[in-house]
């Protein structure tokens, strides 16, 4: 994605998320990072629909799959903020591909095996009980 290029998204994503970290909900005051909800190392996808703004949580999540509560929040945002995400993509000249992004997340979570660690917060993980609908 490129750090310099991603900087264009910080203000827009911050506004969309009401200046809160996507994962923990804390106010974004210091370090703000654009994170791939579904890690780039799993599926290279820079579409705006796969990007969220995070604080220190980004470093903790790393390339792990996000826990169910984060998946539900992401899915809700994908539906509720579809127009806003398209607008952000248009004003920042960013890729938008909601269908592909949803398909990648859906495929990943529906093929997950029981016991897969899902990042919850900090160093906490929950174990997947098996495939989850995304």
C-alpha positions as CSV (number, residue, x, y, z in Angstrom):
1,X,0.0,0.0,0.0
2,X,2.9,2.4,0.7
3,X,3.1,4.5,3.9
4,X,3.0,7.8,2.0
5,X,0.1,6.8,-0.1
6,X,-1.9,5.5,2.9
7,X,-1.5,8.9,4.7
8,X,-4.1,10.2,2.3
9,X,-6.7,8.0,4.0
10,X,-6.0,8.8,7.6
11,X,-8.3,11.8,7.9
12,X,-11.1,10.3,5.9
13,X,-11.1,7.0,7.8
14,X,-10.8,8.9,11.1
15,X,-13.9,10.9,10.3
16,X,-15.8,7.7,9.2
17,X,-14.9,6.0,12.4
18,X,-15.7,9.0,14.6
19,X,-12.0,9.4,15.5
20,X,-12.0,6.0,17.2
21,X,-9.7,3.0,16.7
22,X,-11.7,0.4,14.7
23,X,-10.7,-2.4,17.1
24,X,-10.7,-1.1,20.7
25,X,-12.9,2.0,20.3
26,X,-10.4,4.3,22.0
27,X,-10.1,7.9,20.8
28,X,-7.5,8.2,18.1
29,X,-5.1,10.8,19.6
30,X,-1.6,9.7,18.8
31,X,-0.4,7.1,16.4
32,X,-2.9,6.3,13.8
33,X,-2.3,3.5,11.3
34,X,-4.2,2.3,8.3
35,X,-4.6,-1.5,8.8
36,X,-5.7,-4.2,6.4
37,X,-8.7,-5.8,8.2
38,X,-7.9,-9.0,6.4
39,X,-4.1,-9.0,6.5
40,X,-2.2,-8.3,3.2
41,X,-0.1,-11.4,3.9
42,X,-3.3,-13.6,3.7
43,X,-4.9,-11.9,0.6
44,X,-3.2,-8.9,-1.1
45,X,-6.2,-6.5,-1.1
46,X,-5.8,-2.7,-0.8
47,X,-9.5,-1.9,-1.5
48,X,-10.9,0.8,0.8
49,X,-13.4,-1.8,2.1
50,X,-10.5,-3.8,3.6
51,X,-8.9,-0.8,5.3
52,X,-9.6,0.4,8.8
53,X,-7.9,3.0,11.1
54,X,-6.2,1.7,14.2
55,X,-4.0,2.8,17.0
56,X,-1.6,0.5,18.8
57,X,-4.0,-2.3,18.1
58,X,-2.6,-2.6,14.6
59,X,0.8,-3.8,16.0
60,X,-0.9,-6.3,18.2
61,X,-3.2,-7.7,15.6
62,X,-0.4,-8.0,13.1
63,X,-1.3,-10.6,10.4
64,X,-3.8,-12.5,12.6
65,X,-7.4,-12.9,11.8
66,X,-9.6,-10.6,13.8
67,X,-11.9,-12.0,16.4
68,X,-15.6,-12.5,15.8
69,X,-16.6,-9.1,17.4
70,X,-14.3,-7.3,15.0
71,X,-15.6,-9.3,12.1
72,X,-19.2,-8.4,12.9
73,X,-18.2,-4.7,13.2
74,X,-16.4,-4.8,9.9
75,X,-19.4,-6.5,8.2
76,X,-21.8,-3.9,9.6
77,X,-19.5,-1.1,8.5
78,X,-19.2,-2.6,5.0
79,X,-23.0,-2.4,4.6
80,X,-23.8,0.8,6.5
81,X,-20.9,2.9,5.1
82,X,-20.8,1.6,1.6
83,X,-21.5,5.0,0.1
84,X,-19.1,6.7,2.4
85,X,-16.4,4.2,1.5
86,X,-17.0,4.8,-2.2
87,X,-16.8,8.6,-1.7
88,X,-13.5,8.2,0.2
89,X,-12.1,6.1,-2.6
90,X,-13.2,8.6,-5.2
91,X,-11.8,11.6,-3.4
92,X,-8.4,9.9,-2.6
93,X,-8.1,8.1,-5.9
94,X,-8.2,4.8,-4.0
95,X,-9.4,1.3,-5.2
96,X,-12.9,0.3,-4.2
97,X,-14.0,-3.3,-4.6
98,X,-16.6,-4.3,-2.1
99,X,-17.6,-7.5,-3.8
100,X,-14.1,-8.9,-3.9
101,X,-13.3,-7.7,-0.4
102,X,-16.4,-9.4,1.0
103,X,-15.7,-12.6,-1.0
104,X,-12.1,-12.7,0.4
105,X,-13.2,-12.2,4.0
106,X,-16.1,-14.7,3.5
107,X,-13.8,-17.3,2.0
108,X,-11.2,-16.9,4.8
109,X,-13.6,-17.1,7.7
110,X,-15.8,-19.9,6.3
111,X,-12.7,-22.1,5.7
112,X,-11.3,-21.5,9.2
113,X,-10.7,-24.6,11.3
114,X,-11.7,-25.0,14.9
115,X,-8.9,-23.8,17.2
116,X,-7.7,-21.0,14.9
117,X,-6.5,-18.2,17.1
118,X,-8.5,-15.0,16.5
119,X,-7.0,-11.7,17.7
120,X,-9.2,-10.0,20.3
121,X,-7.2,-7.2,21.9
122,X,-3.6,-6.7,23.1
123,X,-2.2,-10.1,23.5
124,X,-5.6,-11.8,23.9
125,X,-6.9,-14.3,21.5
126,X,-10.1,-16.4,21.2
127,X,-10.1,-19.8,19.5
128,X,-12.4,-20.2,16.6
129,X,-15.1,-22.9,17.1
130,X,-14.9,-23.6,13.4
131,X,-16.0,-21.9,10.2
132,X,-17.8,-18.5,10.7
133,X,-20.0,-16.7,8.2
134,X,-18.6,-13.4,7.2
